[in-house]
Amino acid sequence: MADRVTADPVGSGREAEQPTGIGAPAIAAAFAAASAAGRAALMPYMMGGFPDHETSLAVADAYADGGADLVELGVPYSDPLADGPVIHAAGTTALNAGATFDSVLEICARLAERVAVVAMTYANMAIARGPEKFAAALADAGASGVIVPDLPPEEGGELAAALRGAGLALVPLIAPTTPPERRARIAREAEGFIYVVSDTRTTGERDELPAHLEELVKGTRAEASVPVAVGFGIGTPEQAATVGRVADGVIIGSRLVRAVGEDGPEAAREFLAETLSALAR
């Protein structure tokens, strides 16, 4: 993959537009700090409440102390369409251990004292609470943004407005199957950052990165005024470094969730340290 462009704070290769709201500047600052250090931002994913609340708090500390620039915080949900088997199982375990939206907000608040937090949830959870109450709860917990993978942009107006009013960014997703015209529109309107899904499968570790990924990321970055981060399928420090040469951020999920499940928070901290070292090379 081509070398990253670090000519501006968010790594887009051109003058960046000033973000608005509360969450967008916090996200922009996290990407800018990583770019100033000459590397892509590292954004680990954690499942809130997995394997239980106390251990999840320890995972949050491990991420914040282990060099995460931002954290994607999953809210466990019974029907997670975007999640592969590892994250799906972690969500089920968390729910069985008593995890709730409110208990995950406690983890968010703990993380947000040290790193920008982007919550990952599903549309029904927002609808059930009402967009304004949902947005206010996340903002009160210190979140900077939200990812809602089952909410098409065309249907997200009410929630997007509520989040914007609370100072949070609604982070859009772009996939390999996103048509060019739609990708351009999403990129133009994006808040916080753009989440590029590396392939069309659910989350999970992959042996190889998709051949089309560099082209997809480059095309998205050329159309966006916010950072572009890549997730799905990144499972080794070497893969993270490869993605980090072309993207502004690297999102790692299943590999870290598996590490927590098998060996605890310290294993996740060690993996983050190895990944950070690879990104810096």
N, C-alpha and C positions, 0 to 999 in steps of 0.2 A: 504494500500500500504506500501511497505517497506520504511525504513528510507533512506534519501538521503545520498549519499556518497560524502564527501567533502574533500577527501584526496589531491586533486590537484586543481589548480586555476580554471579549467573549470568544475570540478565536475564529471569527467569521471571515477574516481576510478583508474586511472593509469597515467603514465607520459604522458603529453600532448605534441604534436608536436608544434613547434613554428609556428604561423600563418604568412602568407606573405601578402604583399600589405599594403594598408592604412586602408581600411575598416575592414579587419579581425582582426587586433590588437585592434581597437576601440571596436568591438563587444566582443572580448575575454576579454578585460579589464572590460566591463560592467558586464559580467557574473562572472568574478573573484571577483569583488567587492561585488556582492551579495552573492557569496559563502563564502567569508571571513566574511560576516555578519551572516552566518549560515542559509541562506534561498535561495530559488530559485529566479532567476531574474524575475522581474515584467515587462511585455511588453504589455502595453495597445495599442489598435488599435484606430486610429481616421481617419475619412473620411475627406480628405483635401477639404476645401471649404464648409463644412456643418456646420450649415444651410446656412451660407454665409461666405464671406472671413473674415470679422472682428471678428465674433464670433469664427471662426475656429482658428484664431490667439490666442484668449483668451483660447480656449481649449488647444492649444499647451502649453501655459503658465501654465495652471492648471495641465497638465500632468508632465511637467518638475519640477514644484514646489511641486507637490503632491507625488513625490517619485518614478516615473518611472525610471527604469534602462535603458531601451531602449524604442523606440516608433516605432510601425509599422504604417506608414503613407500611407493611401490609396489614389490612384489617381483615381478620378471618371471616369467611363467608361460606355458606353451605353449598353454593353452586358456582364456583369460580371458573368461568369459561376459558379464561386465558392461562390458567395455571396448569402446569404439568404435574406428574405424579408426586414429585418430592414436595413441592409447595402446597399442592392440594392436601397431601397427607398431613403436612405441618399445620395447615389451617384447621383440619378436622381435630387434630390433637389439641390445638389451642382452644377450640370451642368446647371440647370435652373437659378441658381443665378449667372452664369457667370464663374464658375470655369474652369480653363484650366491647362494643364501640367505646364506652366510657373508660374501660380499663386500658385500652390501647391509647386513649388520649393521655393517660398518665405517663406512658412510655414516651409519647410524643413530646410532652412537656419536659421530660428529663433530657431527651436528646436535643431539643431546640435550644437549650441553654448553651450548647457548644457547636452544633452544626445545623445547617438548613435541613428541614425535614419536608419530604413530599409524601403525602399519604397515598396509598394505592387501595382503592375500594371499588365497589360496584354501584351501579345506578340505583338499585332498589334500596340500598342503605340510605342514600341521600333523599330519595322520594319518601321513604317511610318517616323520616324525621322532619321533612320539609326543607327546601333549599336554604332558607335563611337560618334556621336553627342549626342545620348541618354545618353551614359555613361558619357561623359564629362559634360553634363548639371547637372546630379545628383551629380557628384563629386564636381563641382563648388559650388553646394548648400550645400555641407557638408555631404551628405548621406554616410553611411558606407556599405550598402548592398542593394540588390533588391530581391524581391520575385516575380516570374512570374509563377502563378499556371497553366497556359495553355501551358507551354513550356516544353516538355519532355526533359530530359537530352541529349538524342540522337540527338535532333534537336537544342540544345542550344549552339553549339560550337562557332559560330561567335559572338553571343551576350556575351557569357561567356568570350571569349578572349578580347572583347572590354571592358567589365567591369573590368576584371583583370588588363588590361593595365591602366585603370583609377584608380586603387586601391580600387575597390569595390568588395564585395563578392556576388556571385549569390547563394542565399540560396535555397537548395533543399527541396522538400516535400516528406514525406513518409506517406502512408496511411495504414489502416488495410488490404487492398487488395494488397499491394505491395508484390510480391513473395520474399521469403527469399534471393534468389541469387541476385535479383535486389536491394533489401534493402541493402545487404552487399556492393554491388558496389557503390551505392549512398553514403553510410556512409563513405566508404574509400576515396571518392573523394570530400567530402563536404567541403565547405568554409563557414566561419563565424559561422553558427550553422545549425542544422537540424530542420526543422519545421515538427513535427509529427502531422498529422491530426487525431483527436481522433476518428472520424467515417466517413462514406462515404456520409453523407448528406452535404448540404450546411451549411454555417455559421448560427448560431442561438443559443439561450439559450436552455438548456436541463434540464429536471427534475433530471436525473441521469447520472453519468459518465458511459461510456461503461465498461463492465466487463473485456474486453480483454486489456484495456489500459495499465495496469501495465506491462503485458507481452510484449506488443509492445514496450513500452519505454525502458524496461530493455534490450531487444534484440537489439534495435538500439544503446543504449549507449555502449553496449559491443563491438560493431563493429566500433564505431566512435571515432575520436580524437578531435572532436569539441563538444561544448555543444548541448544538445537536449532540445528543447522547445516544449510545447504542446499547440495547439489551437483548436478552434471549440468546442462550447458547454459549455464553462466554464462561468457560469453566476452568481456565488455567491462567497463571500470570503471563505466559507467553501469548495466549490469545488476547488477553487484555492489552498487552503492549502493541500487538498488531493493530487492533481496533483504535487504540489511542494515537496512532500515527496519522489517522485521517479524521477522527471524530473529536469533539470537544469534551466528551465524557464517556465513561465506561460503566455500565450497570451490570452487577454480578448478583445473581439470586440463588438458583438451585444449589450451586456448589457450596455456598456459605450456609444455606439452610441445612444441607446434608452434614456439613462439618459440625454445626451446632448440635444436631441430633445424635451424631455418632460420638463426638469427643468434647462437646461443650464449648462455652464462649471463648476459651483461650485458643482453641483450634482456629476459630474464625479470626481472631486477632492476628495469629501467625500468618494465616493466608493473606490477610490484608497487607501485612508488612511485606510479604514476598511480592505481592502485586504492585504495591507502591514503588518498590525498588525496580521492578520491571518497567513500569511506566516512565520512570525517571531516566532510563538508559537511552 
